[in-house]
Amino acid sequence: MHKRHLLLGGLIFLSWACCTPFIDLNETGEVFGLTGADLAPPILTAAAARDEYSFTLGFNEDIWEIRLEGVVPPLGDPRIEVNSGRVIIQTDEPQLPGAEYVLDVLVKDRAGNSQQLLVRCYGYNPRVPGMLINEFTTRGSSTHPDVVELLVLEDGNLAGACLYEGTSENWEQRMVFPDCEVLSGEFLLVHFKPQGIPEELNETAAVNLSGGLDAHPEARDFWVDQGSGLSGNNGVIALYRDPFGAIMDAVLYSNRTSASDERYRGFGSAKVMERADTLADLSAWTGESLPLCPEDAVNPDYSTATRSLCRSVDSIDTGSKGDWHTVPTGGYSFGAVNSDELYVP
């Protein structure tokens, strides 16, 4: 039996190529005697905790048969409900907010095509606070590496909230926040290029425990595991309620123009163009027209390791480049209220 392992957005797919027998094709690529036959297994399109006692899985077609092989860590004796392409897995025991769970499921469609999936979901957290991306640098130095600051807008718990370089569907690196109570007005500093030293601690209790470059004694510091730094000139930063949940805030930045290339609307690569399109589809970023172009993004050209890109003092959020400005040299304010001063070239 030939088995393939695919990783996509935190979902591990274990699919068996022998779901159907070998079939001869004619010269046009049609299957002899089976033109229009369904030979594809169900595809997972969504996975999330619905509440503290259930998970919801979505598929691209009706599920004819499903078997749950297990949940890790276990949550008692699960029960399954199937409604067309929507599957609800109910558990006896409550999930821990933000904890990672792996669901081992085997699904089959009406045609008999089957696929086994290991699906990662995160424990339901009804108290994720509202947050904004408030300040960031993408052109860090050896002494001031790349950092993204989040402003907490209400009391709550961070468990499971996720900050991506990219989007939940298409990303380079991410920070999934641990269980941590926070208060309105707190600042969270997410360090995207840690040194990997023991002093770099995720501050879920006291805010003055972490060492490391640009750790702040009055803000909560978090460190992206094996983080390599943000793309300097062209990219997306996005914040979600959980790794596969609703988007909360995002920033599109680029120093390119629509004339920079013809193939990717000026964005330089398919991945950045697709991430920009995702933000537009989710109404998380707006521009002068659709589809978005590089001119609709925040331009990082004048930013440096100490000239950060900031929102205004009152953190106005319209989901567009007009919310952002570059501060003067040395004006970065990670862990404190932003500056309204503008860099003048």
Phi, psi and omega per residue, in radians:
M1 nan 2.220 -3.129
H2 -1.589 2.180 -3.081
K3 -2.089 2.360 3.129
R4 -2.015 2.483 3.088
H5 -1.973 2.143 3.118
L6 -2.195 2.371 3.086
L7 -1.988 2.158 -3.114
L8 -2.484 1.913 3.054
G9 1.009 0.592 3.118
G10 1.541 0.043 3.115
L11 -1.849 2.144 3.128
I12 -1.713 2.121 -3.110
F13 -1.800 2.192 3.000
L14 -1.942 1.801 -3.037
S15 -2.063 2.455 -3.132
W16 -1.756 2.186 -3.094
A17 -1.257 -0.185 -3.085
C18 -1.709 0.464 3.075
C19 -1.058 -0.519 3.115
T20 -2.306 2.715 3.128
P21 -1.263 2.894 3.045
F22 -1.110 2.386 -3.047
I23 -2.234 2.351 3.114
D24 -1.331 2.499 3.079
L25 -1.976 2.543 3.022
N26 -1.467 -3.094 -3.034
E27 -1.134 -0.373 -3.137
T28 -1.573 -0.016 -3.140
G29 1.563 0.020 3.118
E30 -1.412 2.637 3.114
V31 -1.459 2.243 3.134
F32 -1.035 2.067 3.069
G33 1.365 -0.021 -3.060
L34 -2.323 0.591 3.138
T35 -0.992 2.212 -3.134
G36 1.438 0.116 -3.119
A37 -1.185 2.576 3.092
D38 -1.510 1.926 -3.126
L39 -2.008 0.073 -3.061
A40 -1.804 2.413 3.093
P41 -1.307 2.885 3.084
P42 -1.050 2.468 3.132
I43 -1.910 2.267 3.111
L44 -1.272 2.217 -3.116
T45 -1.994 -0.271 -3.126
A46 -2.778 2.600 3.097
A47 -2.721 2.194 -3.108
A48 -2.867 2.787 2.977
A49 -1.344 2.208 3.126
R50 -1.452 -0.684 3.035
D51 -2.744 -3.019 -3.016
E52 -1.261 -0.151 -3.134
Y53 -2.067 0.193 -3.122
S54 -2.729 2.676 3.023
F55 -2.079 2.608 3.075
T56 -2.088 2.283 3.048
L57 -2.033 2.402 3.099
G58 -2.022 2.477 -3.140
F59 -2.243 2.842 -3.071
N60 -1.447 0.006 3.115
E61 -2.722 2.979 3.136
D62 -1.119 2.422 3.088
I63 -1.646 2.167 -3.102
W64 -1.624 -0.541 -3.138
E65 -2.633 2.440 3.100
I66 -2.502 2.457 3.086
R67 -2.314 2.191 3.093
L68 -1.621 1.970 -3.122
E69 -1.388 -0.443 -3.138
G70 2.947 2.883 3.042
V71 -2.235 2.271 3.138
V72 -2.196 2.170 -0.144
P73 -1.159 2.719 -3.029
P74 -1.168 2.634 3.123
L75 -2.294 0.779 3.124
G76 1.413 -2.662 -3.081
D77 -1.698 1.799 -3.065
P78 -1.322 2.706 3.060
R79 -2.185 2.594 -3.028
I80 -2.110 2.347 2.986
E81 -2.100 2.376 3.136
V82 -2.125 2.226 3.069
N83 -2.289 1.655 -3.068
S84 1.016 -2.018 -3.132
G85 -1.677 0.240 -3.113
R86 -1.993 2.241 -3.112
V87 -2.099 2.280 3.078
I88 -1.998 2.192 3.094
I89 -1.903 1.982 -3.127
Q90 -1.757 2.487 -3.079
T91 -2.144 2.764 3.110
D92 -1.376 -0.547 -3.048
E93 -1.906 2.568 -3.128
P94 -1.290 2.599 3.042
Q95 -1.284 2.695 2.967
L96 -1.499 2.276 -3.100
P97 -0.954 2.201 3.071
G98 1.365 -0.102 -3.136
A99 -1.249 2.587 3.127
E100 -1.505 2.287 3.070
Y101 -2.144 2.479 3.099
V102 -2.000 2.116 3.130
L103 -1.784 2.149 3.130
D104 -1.757 1.840 -3.059
V105 -2.216 2.536 3.011
L106 -1.986 2.141 -3.105
V107 -2.095 2.614 -3.132
K108 -2.457 2.460 3.090
D109 -1.679 -3.130 -3.060
R110 -1.082 -0.536 -3.134
A111 -1.391 -0.070 3.122
G112 1.619 0.033 3.086
N113 -1.274 2.275 -3.061
S114 -2.224 2.785 3.115
Q115 -2.699 2.387 3.066
Q116 -1.772 2.327 -3.038
L117 -2.224 2.449 2.883
L118 -1.859 1.922 -3.000
V119 -1.903 2.163 3.071
R120 -1.549 2.212 2.996
C121 -2.222 2.858 -3.124
Y122 -2.117 2.425 -3.049
G123 -0.941 2.430 -3.086
Y124 -1.054 2.279 3.099
N125 -2.249 1.789 -3.120
P126 -1.366 -0.029 -3.027
R127 -2.059 0.476 3.029
V128 -1.122 2.157 -3.096
P129 -1.362 2.737 2.957
G130 -1.126 2.424 -3.130
M131 -2.525 2.725 3.061
L132 -2.211 2.505 2.872
I133 -1.266 2.069 -2.903
N134 -1.955 -0.429 -3.097
E135 -2.889 2.540 3.094
F136 -2.770 2.776 2.977
T137 -2.269 2.407 3.073
T138 -2.036 -0.025 -3.115
R139 -2.133 0.933 -3.113
G140 -1.163 2.956 3.124
S141 -2.081 -3.092 3.132
S142 -1.166 -0.417 3.141
T143 -1.820 -0.312 3.089
H144 -2.332 1.376 -3.093
P145 -1.218 3.027 -3.087
D146 -1.061 2.318 -3.126
V147 -2.416 2.545 2.976
V148 -2.123 2.235 3.107
E149 -1.774 2.321 3.029
L150 -1.920 2.427 3.051
L151 -1.815 2.170 3.121
V152 -1.443 2.229 -3.046
L153 -1.727 -0.242 3.139
E154 -2.756 2.777 3.100
D155 -1.093 2.596 3.099
G156 3.004 -2.831 -3.131
N157 -2.264 2.326 -3.040
L158 -1.361 -0.189 -2.922
A159 -0.876 2.072 3.068
G160 1.590 -0.326 3.079
A161 -1.021 2.620 -2.964
C162 -2.440 2.255 3.048
L163 -1.890 2.166 -3.095
Y164 -1.912 2.539 2.661
E165 -1.531 1.766 -2.998
G166 2.059 -2.650 3.094
T167 -2.173 3.010 -3.114
S168 -1.115 -0.361 -3.138
E169 -1.627 -0.265 -2.945
N170 -2.786 1.714 -2.982
W171 -2.517 2.805 3.115
E172 -1.733 -0.843 -3.111
Q173 -2.684 2.840 -3.044
R174 -2.722 2.835 3.024
M175 -2.140 1.953 3.016
V176 -1.637 2.048 -3.008
F177 -1.297 2.480 3.080
P178 -1.410 3.079 3.054
D179 -1.043 2.041 -3.077
C180 -2.772 2.077 3.075
E181 -1.346 2.329 3.138
V182 -2.329 2.799 -3.136
L183 -2.015 2.674 3.076
S184 -0.974 2.358 3.127
G185 1.669 -0.171 3.113
E186 -1.247 2.686 3.040
F187 -1.919 2.382 3.065
L188 -2.008 2.245 3.121
L189 -1.898 2.052 3.132
V190 -1.818 1.959 -3.061
H191 -1.587 2.023 -3.040
F192 -1.601 -0.045 3.080
K193 -2.458 1.243 3.139
P194 -1.248 2.864 3.076
Q195 -1.491 -0.265 -3.096
G196 1.371 0.502 -3.122
I197 -1.694 2.724 -3.090
P198 -1.049 -0.459 -3.095
E199 -1.219 -0.294 -3.138
E200 -1.393 1.760 -3.048
L201 -2.021 2.428 2.982
N202 -1.325 2.058 -2.966
E203 -1.543 1.558 3.116
T204 -1.646 -0.156 3.108
A205 -2.074 -1.884 3.104
A206 -1.186 2.631 -3.062
V207 -1.601 -0.018 -3.064
N208 -2.005 0.442 -3.067
L209 -1.568 -0.478 -2.980
S210 -1.500 2.468 2.911
G211 -1.714 -2.782 3.134
G212 1.722 2.840 -3.092
L213 -1.097 2.260 3.095
D214 1.092 0.322 2.964
A215 -1.108 2.439 -3.038
H216 -1.960 2.288 -3.079
P217 -1.250 -0.204 -3.110
E218 -2.121 0.181 3.075
A219 -2.209 2.826 3.098
R220 -1.531 2.170 3.141
D221 -1.733 2.359 3.054
F222 -2.310 2.563 -2.981
W223 -2.186 2.153 3.141
V224 -1.218 2.117 -3.100
D225 -1.056 2.096 -3.120
Q226 1.013 0.520 3.132
G227 -1.059 2.463 -3.066
S228 -1.949 0.097 -3.087
G229 1.631 2.738 -3.117
L230 -1.477 2.722 3.004
S231 -1.044 2.264 -2.977
G232 -1.229 -0.623 -2.943
N233 -2.048 -0.264 -2.830
N234 -2.775 1.887 -3.117
G235 3.130 -2.997 -3.116
V236 -2.340 2.407 2.968
I237 -2.112 2.271 -3.039
A238 -2.458 2.473 -3.097
L239 -2.030 2.279 -3.097
Y240 -2.187 2.699 3.083
R241 -1.090 -0.626 2.986
D242 -2.659 2.971 -2.998
P243 -0.975 -0.443 3.119
F244 -2.131 0.325 -3.018
G245 -1.689 -2.772 -3.100
A246 -1.296 2.517 3.101
I247 -1.339 2.484 -3.123
M248 -1.890 -0.675 -3.118
D249 -2.856 2.793 -3.132
A250 -2.802 2.781 3.047
V251 -2.375 2.298 3.001
L252 -1.879 2.183 3.129
Y253 -2.282 2.532 3.133
S254 -2.922 2.507 3.037
N255 -1.864 0.269 -3.139
R256 -1.653 3.082 3.082
T257 -2.284 2.972 3.120
S258 -1.081 -0.400 -3.134
A259 -1.531 -0.034 -3.093
S260 -1.134 -0.572 3.036
D261 -2.750 2.819 3.141
E262 -1.667 -0.479 -2.966
R263 -1.343 -0.605 -3.023
Y264 -2.109 0.576 3.128
R265 0.972 0.439 3.109
G266 1.654 -0.182 -3.069
F267 -1.331 -0.225 3.027
G268 1.561 -0.369 3.122
S269 -2.704 2.726 3.115
A270 -1.127 -0.649 -3.040
K271 -1.164 -0.718 3.130
V272 -1.211 -0.716 3.098
M273 -1.050 -0.787 -3.131
E274 -1.150 -0.640 3.102
R275 -1.172 -0.682 3.071
A276 -1.091 -0.729 3.124
D277 -1.116 -0.650 3.099
T278 -1.090 -0.761 3.117
L279 -1.066 -0.725 3.129
A280 -1.130 -0.762 -3.130
D281 -1.076 -0.574 -3.117
L282 -1.589 0.079 -3.085
S283 0.992 0.571 3.135
A284 -1.644 -0.187 3.106
W285 -2.661 2.421 -3.135
T286 -2.183 2.675 3.076
G287 -2.391 -2.933 -3.122
E288 -1.285 -0.396 3.129
S289 -2.769 2.999 3.056
L290 -2.075 2.522 -0.037
P291 -1.225 2.805 -3.134
L292 -1.108 2.607 3.086
C293 -2.223 2.932 -3.107
P294 -1.006 -0.517 3.132
E295 -1.156 -0.295 3.104
D296 -1.456 -0.101 -3.054
A297 -1.632 2.858 2.979
V298 -1.239 2.246 -3.112
N299 -1.587 2.061 -3.107
P300 -1.534 0.156 -2.982
D301 -0.994 -0.658 -3.091
Y302 -1.540 -0.080 -3.099
S303 -1.412 2.672 3.053
T304 -2.456 -2.946 3.119
A305 -1.094 -0.509 -3.136
T306 -2.024 -0.015 2.983
R307 -1.863 1.508 -3.036
S308 -1.408 2.922 2.998
L309 -1.688 2.149 -2.974
C310 -2.239 2.653 2.807
R311 -1.369 3.054 3.096
S312 -1.241 3.012 3.124
V313 -0.952 -0.704 -3.120
D314 -1.596 0.188 3.004
S315 0.918 0.833 3.077
I316 -1.056 2.402 -3.094
D317 -2.280 1.839 3.043
T318 -1.940 0.019 -3.119
G319 1.192 0.654 -3.127
S320 -2.608 2.986 -3.062
K321 -1.148 -0.364 -3.138
G322 -1.157 -0.236 3.109
D323 -1.324 -0.197 -2.897
W324 -2.095 2.610 3.043
H325 -2.576 2.842 3.071
T326 -1.727 2.275 -3.120
V327 -1.508 2.846 3.109
P328 -1.117 2.897 3.108
T329 -0.947 2.272 -3.113
G330 1.390 0.078 -3.070
G331 -1.588 0.057 3.120
Y332 -1.067 2.542 -2.968
S333 -2.380 0.658 -3.107
F334 -1.003 2.215 -3.129
G335 1.595 0.045 -3.132
A336 -2.515 3.076 -3.138
V337 -1.103 2.455 -3.107
N338 -1.161 2.824 3.059
S339 -1.771 2.492 3.063
D340 -1.613 -0.009 3.112
E341 -1.131 2.519 -3.110
L342 -1.925 2.427 3.001
Y343 -1.241 2.283 3.101
V344 -1.983 1.971 -3.093
P345 -1.203 nan nan
